[in-house]
Each structure stands twice: as structure tokens, then as C-alpha cells.
Amino acid sequence: MAEKKKWYKRKSWKIGSIIILILTGIMLYHRVKPLPPGISIKSDAYTIPEKDIDFLYDLTYQKDGKEVYDQSIFNEVYQTIEEADDFLVLDLFLVNGYTDGKRDYPKISEKLSQTIQKQMKKKPHLKVVFISDEINTTYNSHTAKQLKPLEELGAEVVYTDLNRLRDPNILYSGIWRTTLGWFGQEGAGWLPNPMAKSAPKVTMRSYLKLLNVKANHRKIVVTEDAGMILSANPHDASGYHSNIAFKVKGEILKDMVKAEKAVATFSNGEVNAFPTDEELDQLIKPTSGADDSSVKAQIVTEREIQRSVERALEEAKKGDEVWIGMFYLADRDIIDAIEDAAKREVEVRIVLDPNQNAFGQEKIGLPNLPIAAELHQLDNEHITIRWYNTNKEQYHTKFIFVKGKEESTVIGGSGNYTSRNMDDYNLEEDIKIVGPTNGETMKEIDNYFNRIWNNEDGTYTLDYKKYQDKLPVFKYIMYILQKIFQVTTY
């Protein structure tokens, strides 16, 4: 009997070891596996005349005791769609009208959908591809209300295959892939939707997929005439957020289409719905009229955003200015580059969202409060931080402006400065623009930052001390634990 027990124990130990080895192998593989082709790229740099590039922004701020909305981004999006003749490619993360019902939000998602439908009916041969994230179906628990009508009209609607992306939440995702993920998410929902009470109920399996915490976070609109790179989502509850966008023309549009075709390819989308390379060559012509005020522009996605930001910070010289407007700041490589730039006496000015609100739900200030405290404690006079004066909305902007004596660089789009956004877990897309400091584009961006920093004609930003006392020890411990176990959206 004793010998049989020992044999059983040995067998159990071997089976357990094999299971652990298999799980560990799956976890490690999906953490570092090869990315699908066309992901994490930087395009060629294109010369674009100033007239073919626009900087746009939305700002919500306080003036004379009232909340003011200075918005232009989605008006430009609608116009871009209405001018599409041959093709329209969109890649937008959050597209829905679900809200908490506590205030009247602009009907952005509905208007976007209706504008596309109207243009498809007006131009029957218009090729339309709409790529999005599974969050709009709450991970396959229901249909996407604003996207389904487009599909019925003949648009190619592609939901990104998030399983093909790497896993930031390595422990949970490894277990999910080997067990829970096999059961799918479809079915009759019975749990409250995490987006809003008004949204359809979801299955438990959808919640389990959500916990992988990764996304196609891009925000792109491109036609044969123009392309837009946004930090803004066509999401009603985000309608009052402060955001930025760039609109460009010329051959760079080909690379924007190519980047989206790569996502559709690995997500089993119909790639024939895209314009062919030959069609793109016919429809998109090189820009003309380049002069001394022209800029160089290139598309950067995923980790190439991080590398471009680091390089811009590394090249900043004593006396140059660095302006950062950011919703989430937590990426260690970029934070280290900020600290190094300040040591070289580069003037670094950072505007951060205080991370107090998310669609009507109170947040606890992570990750920006501890990161701001860390930078402040350096006691470096060349780093100054201000908080955007948010109410029930967010400072959802994501860009950096490195202002040199003769030449400046701006990098902006969908990418927050976090590990999840910068380390090839999410899909992200930014545009990098390099041009003369005295050019119109750089002047507009400089004016933007000075406007909000100096509270010109309204109250936009608050002193660092405003939220300094809102980081008790337990919040900092929460931040450290979340960073270690990577169970956050940053």
C-alpha cells in the first residue's frame, strides 16, 4: 500500500509539472510572439506643404463661471467623409452612444454612422471599410448599433482579432487562452454592461475576455483626398473630452491605408474591399507647392511611437522647450527620457489629466498622480507640471511638441504614454511632423499650449499643488501592485 501511494504521488507531481510547463510556455509565447505583418511600423517621411496639413483640437474649459466647449474635430471628420468619392477607410476604437443618462451628450456616434450611410447612398461605388474594436459589441455579447447599418449597406466592417496581439496581462491571459477562451463569448447576456446601464447586458464570458485588457485603440479616417489621425473617439459619453487631431494630404495617405489593410488581414477581413495599390497610385498624387515652410510627416504605429518620442526628447538641446499634453503618462522609457532632457536644461512643461473621472465614474488618480509626484520630487526647475481643469470630462489629448530654435517636432494621435500603448500590446497610430519652428503648423501648436498653460481667455489648467494631496499611501501601493500585475488599462 505504501509503495502504491508513493507511485501515485510521483505521477501527480509529474502531471502537475507538465501542466505548469505548458501554461508557462503559453504565457511566455503570447507575451513575446511575432507581431502580425504590418504592425509596429514607421512609414517613409513625406514632404507636405503647410497648406496640406491642419492641426485641430477640442477644448472644454471654464469661463465666467460657465463651461465652454470649443470643438472642431468631428465637424472636420464629417466633412472628410462627405468629400469621399472613391474610398473611405476608418479605424475607430470606441463607437457607441451608451451613456449614464446624467447629461445631454452630443450624438457623435449616431451622426458619424448616418454621415457614412448618406455618403454610401450618394456614391454607390464608394468602397467603405470600417475597422473597430470588439468593445463595441462588448466582446461579442451584442451587435454594434452604429456599425450594423453600415454592414447592411455593403461596408466591410472588421472587428479586430485581439487574440493575435501580444498579452500584457501575462498570468491571466495564459490561463484564459488555455481554458476560458475556448467557450467564446456569444449568448444571452445577463450581467450589467461595464460601458453604461443603458447598454445591452453581457455574458460572463465577455467579462472574462475583457480582463485581457488590450485593444485596437487607433483613431483613423482616410479617403483618397485626406487622412485624419485623432486622439478622439466617436463615443457620445466622450463628447466633451479635450482632444487633438491632424489632417493631412498627399502620398502619406497610401501608408495610412496600408497600415489599416494589415489589421484587416490578420483579423480575417475582406482585403478586396480596400482600394488596390494601382488604384491608390491613380487616386493619390504627390503633393505640390513644397517650399521652405513645408514639413516632413510620417506615420508611426505601436512601439515606433515610443521610439519616435524618445528620439525627439534625446535630440532636444539646452534651451529648447518640450510641451507634453497627455491623458496617461506611465511609460518608464519615456519618463526616463523626460528626466534626462530636464537634466540637460531642456524646459519641460507637462499638462496632465488628473485621472479623476471616467464616463461619470470616479477614479483614484492613477497613473498620473504618482508619476507627477515622482517628477516633482526630482526638484528640477526645468520640469513644470500643470493639471487640466476637468469637470466630468477628460483631458484626453495625447501628443508631444519639441520646440527647437530653428526646427520643431510634434508627435500625436491615439497613443498614451503607457506600457500597454507603447510596448506592442494595443494597436496605436500617431503622426510625426518635423518642420520649421516659425512655420504655421508649429506656431498653431505653440499657441495651443500657451493658451491652456497661461489660461488665456478662460481657465484650462491648474497648478500642480491642486491635486498634490490626493495621493495617500494606499493609492500609491495600488499603483505599484497594478503595475506589477498589469491588470489596468495603462
C-alpha positions in Angstrom: 0.0 0.0 0.0 2.9 2.3 0.9 4.6 1.7 -2.5 1.3 2.4 -4.4 0.9 5.8 -2.6 4.4 6.8 -3.5 3.8 5.9 -7.1 0.6 7.9 -7.1 2.4 10.9 -5.6 5.2 10.7 -8.2 2.6 10.6 -11.0 0.7 13.6 -9.7 3.9 15.6 -9.4 4.8 14.8 -13.0 1.3 15.7 -14.3 1.3 18.9 -12.3 4.8 19.8 -13.6 3.8 19.2 -17.2 0.7 21.4 -16.8 2.8 24.2 -15.3 5.4 23.9 -18.0 2.7 24.1 -20.7 1.0 27.1 -19.1 4.3 28.9 -18.7 5.2 28.2 -22.3 1.9 29.6 -23.5 2.2 32.6 -21.3 5.7 33.4 -22.4 5.0 32.8 -26.1 2.0 35.1 -26.2 4.0 37.8 -24.4 6.7 37.9 -27.0 5.3 36.2 -30.1 5.9 37.7 -33.5 3.5 40.5 -34.4 1.3 40.2 -37.4 2.9 41.7 -40.6 2.5 45.4 -40.9 2.2 46.1 -37.2 4.6 48.4 -35.3 5.9 50.3 -38.3 7.1 53.7 -39.3 6.3 55.0 -42.8 8.6 56.9 -45.2 8.8 60.6 -44.3 6.9 62.7 -46.8 7.3 66.4 -47.6 4.0 68.2 -47.2 3.3 71.9 -47.9 1.8 73.7 -44.9 -1.4 74.2 -46.8 -2.0 70.4 -46.8 -1.7 69.9 -43.0 -4.1 71.1 -40.3 -3.9 70.9 -36.6 -7.3 70.6 -34.9 -8.4 70.5 -31.2 -11.4 70.2 -28.9 -11.2 72.0 -25.5 -13.7 72.1 -22.7 -12.9 74.8 -20.2 -14.4 77.3 -17.6 -15.0 80.9 -18.4 -17.0 83.4 -16.2 -18.5 80.5 -14.2 -19.7 78.6 -17.2 -18.4 75.6 -19.1 -17.4 76.4 -22.6 -17.0 73.8 -25.5 -14.5 74.8 -28.2 -14.8 71.8 -30.7 -13.8 71.3 -34.3 -12.5 67.7 -34.7 -15.7 65.8 -35.6 -17.0 68.6 -37.8 -13.9 68.0 -39.8 -14.4 64.2 -39.7 -17.9 64.6 -41.1 -16.7 66.9 -43.8 -13.9 64.5 -44.8 -16.5 61.7 -45.1 -18.8 63.9 -47.2 -16.0 64.6 -49.6 -15.1 60.9 -50.2 -15.7 59.8 -53.8 -13.7 56.6 -54.2 -12.9 55.0 -50.8 -13.3 55.6 -47.1 -11.3 53.7 -44.5 -11.9 54.2 -40.8 -10.3 52.6 -37.8 -12.0 53.9 -34.7 -11.8 52.3 -31.2 -14.9 53.4 -29.3 -18.1 53.9 -31.4 -21.3 53.9 -29.4 -24.0 56.1 -27.8 -24.3 54.4 -24.4 -24.2 57.0 -21.6 -25.1 57.3 -17.9 -28.0 59.5 -18.8 -27.0 62.2 -16.4 -26.4 64.9 -19.0 -27.1 65.5 -22.7 -24.1 64.4 -24.7 -23.5 65.2 -28.3 -24.8 62.3 -30.6 -21.4 61.8 -32.2 -21.6 58.1 -32.9 -25.1 58.3 -34.5 -24.1 61.3 -36.6 -20.9 59.5 -37.7 -22.9 56.4 -38.8 -25.6 58.4 -40.5 -23.0 60.6 -42.4 -21.3 57.4 -43.7 -24.7 55.9 -44.7 -25.7 59.0 -46.5 -22.4 59.1 -48.4 -22.6 55.4 -49.4 -26.1 56.0 -50.8 -24.9 59.2 -52.6 -21.8 57.3 -54.0 -22.9 53.7 -54.7 -19.4 52.7 -55.8 -17.7 54.1 -52.7 -15.5 51.5 -51.1 -16.0 51.6 -47.3 -14.0 49.7 -44.7 -14.7 50.3 -41.0 -12.3 48.6 -38.6 -13.1 48.7 -34.9 -12.6 47.0 -31.6 -14.7 44.3 -30.0 -15.5 46.7 -27.2 -18.3 48.0 -29.4 -20.1 44.6 -29.1 -18.9 44.3 -25.5 -16.8 41.4 -26.7 -19.4 39.7 -28.8 -22.3 39.9 -26.4 -24.5 42.0 -28.8 -24.4 43.8 -32.1 -22.8 47.2 -32.6 -25.7 49.6 -33.1 -23.9 52.2 -35.1 -21.9 49.7 -37.2 -24.5 47.2 -38.2 -26.4 49.5 -40.6 -23.1 50.2 -42.4 -22.6 46.4 -42.8 -26.1 46.1 -44.2 -25.4 48.7 -46.8 -22.3 46.9 -48.0 -19.5 48.3 -46.0 -16.8 45.9 -44.9 -16.9 46.0 -41.1 -13.9 44.4 -39.4 -13.7 43.6 -35.7 -10.0 43.4 -34.7 -8.8 39.9 -33.8 -7.3 40.8 -30.4 -6.1 37.2 -29.9 -3.4 37.9 -32.5 -1.9 40.6 -30.3 0.5 40.0 -27.5 -0.7 39.6 -23.9 0.2 42.3 -21.4 -1.7 40.6 -18.6 0.5 37.5 -18.9 -0.7 35.5 -15.9 -4.4 35.9 -16.6 -4.2 35.7 -20.4 -2.3 32.5 -20.3 -5.0 30.8 -18.2 -7.7 32.4 -20.3 -6.2 31.2 -23.6 -5.9 27.6 -22.4 -9.3 27.3 -20.7 -12.0 30.0 -20.7 -11.3 31.4 -24.1 -12.4 28.3 -25.9 -16.0 28.8 -24.9 -16.5 32.0 -26.9 -18.5 35.0 -25.7 -21.8 34.9 -27.7 -25.1 34.2 -26.0 -27.9 35.8 -24.0 -26.4 38.4 -21.7 -27.4 38.7 -18.1 -24.8 40.9 -16.5 -24.7 44.7 -16.4 -22.7 46.2 -19.2 -19.5 47.9 -18.0 -19.9 50.7 -20.5 -23.2 52.0 -19.1 -26.5 50.9 -17.6 -28.3 51.7 -20.9 -26.1 49.3 -22.9 -27.2 45.7 -23.6 -26.4 43.1 -20.9 -23.4 40.9 -21.5 -22.3 37.4 -20.8 -19.8 36.4 -18.1 -17.6 35.1 -20.9 -17.4 38.6 -22.3 -16.2 40.0 -18.9 -13.6 37.2 -18.9 -12.3 38.3 -22.3 -12.4 42.0 -21.2 -9.9 41.1 -18.4 -7.2 40.5 -21.1 -7.2 44.4 -21.3 -5.9 45.1 -24.8 -7.5 46.8 -27.7 -7.3 48.3 -31.2 -7.0 51.8 -29.9 -6.4 53.5 -33.2 -8.5 56.5 -34.4 -8.1 57.0 -38.1 -10.2 58.3 -41.0 -8.7 58.3 -44.6 -10.1 58.9 -48.1 -8.5 59.5 -51.5 -8.3 63.2 -50.6 -7.3 63.4 -46.9 -6.4 61.5 -43.8 -7.1 62.3 -40.2 -5.2 61.0 -37.1 -7.1 61.6 -33.9 -6.9 61.3 -30.1 -10.8 61.5 -30.1 -13.3 58.6 -30.1 -16.7 58.9 -31.8 -18.3 58.0 -28.5 -21.2 60.1 -27.1 -20.0 59.9 -23.4 -16.6 61.2 -24.6 -18.2 64.1 -26.5 -16.9 66.8 -24.1 -13.4 65.5 -23.8 -10.5 67.7 -24.8 -8.7 66.1 -27.8 -6.3 66.8 -30.7 -6.2 65.8 -34.4 -4.2 66.2 -37.5 -5.5 66.3 -41.1 -3.0 65.6 -43.9 -3.0 65.2 -47.7 -0.6 63.6 -50.2 1.2 60.3 -50.6 1.3 59.6 -46.9 -2.4 58.5 -47.3 -1.1 55.4 -49.0 0.8 54.3 -45.9 -2.3 55.1 -43.7 -4.4 52.7 -45.9 -1.6 50.1 -45.9 -1.5 50.2 -42.1 -5.2 49.5 -41.9 -5.1 46.8 -44.5 -2.6 45.0 -42.3 -5.1 45.0 -39.4 -7.9 43.7 -41.6 -5.7 41.0 -43.0 -4.9 39.4 -39.6 -8.5 39.9 -38.5 -9.9 37.9 -41.4 -11.4 41.0 -43.0 -12.1 41.1 -46.8 -8.9 42.8 -48.1 -10.5 43.2 -51.6 -12.7 45.8 -50.0 -9.7 48.1 -49.9 -8.5 50.1 -52.9 -5.7 48.2 -54.7 -2.2 49.6 -54.9 -2.8 50.6 -58.5 -6.0 52.4 -57.5 -4.2 54.2 -54.8 -1.5 55.3 -57.2 -4.1 56.7 -59.6 -6.2 58.4 -56.9 -3.5 59.8 -54.6 -1.0 62.1 -56.3 2.2 63.6 -54.8 1.7 67.0 -53.1 2.9 70.1 -55.0 4.0 73.5 -53.9 6.6 72.4 -51.4 8.8 75.3 -50.1 10.9 76.3 -47.1 7.9 76.2 -44.8 7.0 72.6 -45.8 7.1 69.9 -43.1 8.2 66.3 -43.1 5.5 63.9 -41.9 5.4 60.1 -41.3 3.1 57.6 -39.8 4.3 55.7 -36.7 2.4 52.9 -35.0 2.7 50.9 -31.7 6.3 50.8 -30.4 7.6 53.1 -33.2 5.6 55.8 -31.4 7.6 55.3 -28.3 10.9 55.2 -30.2 10.0 58.4 -32.0 9.1 60.2 -28.8 12.3 59.0 -27.1 14.4 60.2 -30.1 12.7 63.6 -30.1 13.4 64.0 -26.4 17.0 62.8 -26.8 17.6 65.4 -29.6 16.3 68.3 -27.5 19.1 70.7 -26.6 19.6 73.1 -23.7 17.1 76.0 -24.0 14.7 74.0 -26.2 11.1 73.6 -25.0 9.2 70.3 -24.6 5.5 70.5 -24.2 3.5 67.3 -23.4 -0.3 67.1 -23.3 -1.3 63.6 -22.1 -4.2 61.6 -20.7 -2.0 58.8 -19.3 1.7 59.1 -18.5 3.4 55.9 -17.2 5.8 54.5 -19.7 9.2 54.2 -18.0 11.3 54.7 -21.1 9.6 58.0 -21.9 9.7 59.1 -18.3 13.4 58.4 -18.2 13.9 60.4 -21.4 11.9 63.3 -19.9 14.1 63.3 -16.8 17.3 63.2 -18.9 16.1 66.1 -21.1 15.5 68.2 -17.9 19.0 67.4 -16.7 20.3 68.9 -20.0 18.3 72.0 -19.1 15.6 71.5 -21.6 12.4 73.3 -20.4 9.8 70.5 -20.0 6.2 71.6 -19.4 3.6 68.8 -18.9 -0.2 69.1 -18.9 -1.9 66.0 -17.5 -5.4 64.8 -16.9 -5.8 64.3 -13.1 -7.5 60.9 -13.8 -10.5 61.7 -11.6 -13.3 60.8 -13.9 -14.2 58.1 -16.4 -17.7 58.4 -18.0 -19.3 59.5 -14.8 -17.4 57.1 -12.5 -14.9 58.5 -10.0 -11.3 57.4 -10.4 -8.5 57.5 -7.9 -5.9 59.4 -9.9 -3.8 56.6 -11.4 -1.4 56.6 -13.0 -0.8 60.4 -13.4 -0.8 61.4 -9.7 2.1 59.1 -8.6 4.1 59.8 -11.8 3.6 63.6 -11.4 4.8 63.2 -7.8 7.8 61.3 -8.9 8.8 64.0 -11.4 8.0 66.8 -9.0 10.2 65.2 -6.3 13.2 65.4 -8.6 13.2 69.1 -7.7 14.4 70.0 -11.1 13.5 73.6 -12.0 13.3 72.6 -15.7 10.2 70.3 -15.2 6.9 72.0 -14.5 3.5 70.2 -14.3 0.0 71.5 -14.5 -3.3 69.7 -14.3 -6.0 70.2 -16.8 -9.1 71.6 -15.1 -11.5 68.7 -15.8 -15.1 68.5 -14.5 -17.0 65.5 -15.7 -14.9 65.1 -18.8 -11.2 64.2 -19.6 -8.2 65.8 -21.0 -7.9 63.0 -23.5 -5.1 64.6 -25.5 -2.0 62.6 -26.5 0.9 64.5 -28.0 4.3 66.0 -27.6 5.8 69.2 -29.0 9.6 69.6 -29.0 10.2 73.3 -29.9 13.7 73.9 -31.1 15.3 77.2 -32.2 15.0 76.5 -35.9 13.2 73.2 -36.2 10.5 71.6 -34.1 8.9 68.1 -33.9 5.3 67.1 -33.0 4.1 63.6 -32.5 0.4 63.0 -31.8 -2.5 60.6 -32.2 -4.0 57.7 -30.2 -1.1 56.6 -28.1 -1.0 57.3 -24.4 2.5 57.1 -22.9 2.0 53.8 -21.1 3.4 50.3 -21.4 0.1 49.0 -22.8 0.1 51.6 -25.5 3.8 51.8 -26.3 5.1 48.2 -26.0 3.2 46.5 -28.9 0.2 45.3 -26.9 -2.5 47.7 -28.2 -2.8 48.9 -31.7 -2.0 52.6 -31.9 -1.3 55.2 -34.6 0.3 58.6 -34.4 1.7 61.1 -36.9 5.2 62.6 -36.5 5.7 66.0 -38.1 9.1 67.8 -38.3 9.1 71.4 -39.6 10.4 75.0 -39.2 9.6 76.5 -35.8 8.4 79.6 -37.5 6.1 77.7 -39.8 2.3 77.9 -39.5 1.8 74.4 -38.1 4.3 74.8 -35.3 3.0 78.2 -34.4 -0.5 76.9 -34.1 0.7 74.1 -31.7 2.8 76.6 -29.8 -0.3 78.9 -29.4 -2.4 75.9 -28.3 -0.1 75.1 -25.4 0.4 78.7 -24.4 -3.3 79.2 -24.4 -4.0 76.4 -21.9 -0.9 76.8 -19.9 -1.4 80.6 -19.3 -5.2 80.3 -19.0 -5.8 82.8 -21.8 -9.5 83.8 -22.1 -10.6 81.1 -19.7 -9.5 78.5 -17.1 -7.9 75.5 -18.6 -5.2 74.3 -16.3 -4.5 74.3 -12.5 -1.3 74.4 -10.5 0.4 71.2 -9.6 -0.5 71.7 -5.9 -4.2 71.4 -6.7 -4.0 67.6 -6.6 -0.8 67.1 -4.7 -2.6 66.0 -1.5 -4.8 63.5 -3.3 -2.2 60.6 -3.3 -2.5 58.8 0.0 -0.2 55.9 0.6 -2.8 53.3 -0.3 -3.2 54.8 -3.8 0.5 54.6 -4.4 0.5 51.0 -3.2 -2.4 50.3 -5.6 -0.4 51.9 -8.4 2.6 49.7 -7.7 0.5 46.5 -7.5 -1.3 47.3 -10.7 2.0 47.9 -12.5 3.4 44.6 -11.3 0.4 42.5 -12.2 -0.6 44.6 -15.2 -4.4 44.5 -14.6 -5.0 48.1 -15.7 -5.8 50.0 -18.9 -2.3 51.6 -18.6 
